[in-house]
Each structure stands twice: as structure tokens, then as C-alpha cells.
Amino acid sequence: MNALLISLLQTLEIIIKIYLLVIVISSLISWVQPNPYNPLVQFLRSITEPVYAIIRRIIPTTFGMIDIAPLIVCIILIFLDNLIMNFIYAV
């Protein structure tokens, strides 16, 4: 049972790290004026915008021209990743 739990937690950790990478790429692309019809831009927005919308509903994230929703999501994901890693090492 421990091996199954550890495997699931490691898989969840990999998913979190991939999503963090997607957020970073999406944020970097948003600094330039990307073509909204580009399939990569549409994919990144479809993956990240629902999570950003949840954060924006809870916390005002726009300060002038800067949106800190990606930063807040990254902080939450890093916290969850550290929590999972500590749980894995404790088991």
C-alpha cells in the first residue's frame, strides 16, 4: 500500500511541475503580443485561464498593468509540491 501511495504522490508531483512550467511559458508569451489564433497560445490559455479565474474571483490580482494571478498560482503549486515531497519522505 505504501508503494502505491508513493507512486501516486510522485505522479502528482510531476503533474504539478509540468503545470508550473506551463504557467511560466504562458507568462513569458504574454509579455509579447502573441497571435491569439496560434494553436499554442490557445492551448496555453485554455489550460491556465480557468485556474487564474478562480484566483481572480478570490483575490484582486491586477495592479495597474500587472496581473499577479500566475505568481499566486505558482506559490500555491510550490507549496503543494513541498507538502507532497515532505509526505513522501515521511512515509
C-alpha positions, 0 to 999 in steps of 0.5 A: 500500500505504501508503494502505491501511495508513493507512486501516486504522490510522485505522479502528482508531483510531476503533474504539478511541475509540468503545470508550473512550467506551463504557467511560466511559458504562458507568462513569458508569451504574454509579455509579447503580443502573441497571435491569439489564433496560434494553436499554442497560445490557445492551448496555453490559455485554455489550460491556465485561464480557468485556474487564474479565474478562480484566483481572480474571483478570490483575490484582486490580482491586477495592479495597474498593468500587472496581473499577479494571478500566475505568481499566486498560482505558482506559490500555491503549486510550490507549496503543494509540491513541498507538502507532497515531497515532505509526505513522501519522505515521511512515509 
